[in-house]
């Protein structure tokens, strides 16, 4: 049976959980910890469908590997887009 979708509040709690993560991060460990700490029973596949969770997961994985975050690049790109709109 399919698990129900998660609420935006639950999504935010999972994103915070990811951002505070220490040690090795895997989808399996995230699913387990979401259930144990937050009481949210969800599958990896469901988590992957939420852009905020997926993005937080990828950023945290990169941070744990020592790779710079993608946020500054994205922010710079957004600023460039806004500037180009202002010029036209």
C-alpha positions, 0 to 999 in steps of 0.5 A: 500500500502506498504511503500518504504524501507528507505535509509542508510542515513535515517536509520542512522538519525533514529538511531541518533534520538533513541540515543538522545531519552529522555523519554518513548520510544515506536515503535509508538512514534518513528514512529511518531517522525521520520515523524515529525522531519525527514520527514520519513514516515515509519511503525514499521514493516519496522523499525524492519527489519533494524538491526541497528535500532532494535539494537539501539531501544533495547539498548535505551530501556534497558538504559532507564530502567537502564539495562547496554548496550549490546555493551560491551558484544558484543565488548568483544565477538568480541575481544575473537573471534579475539584473538582465530583466532590469536592463531590458 
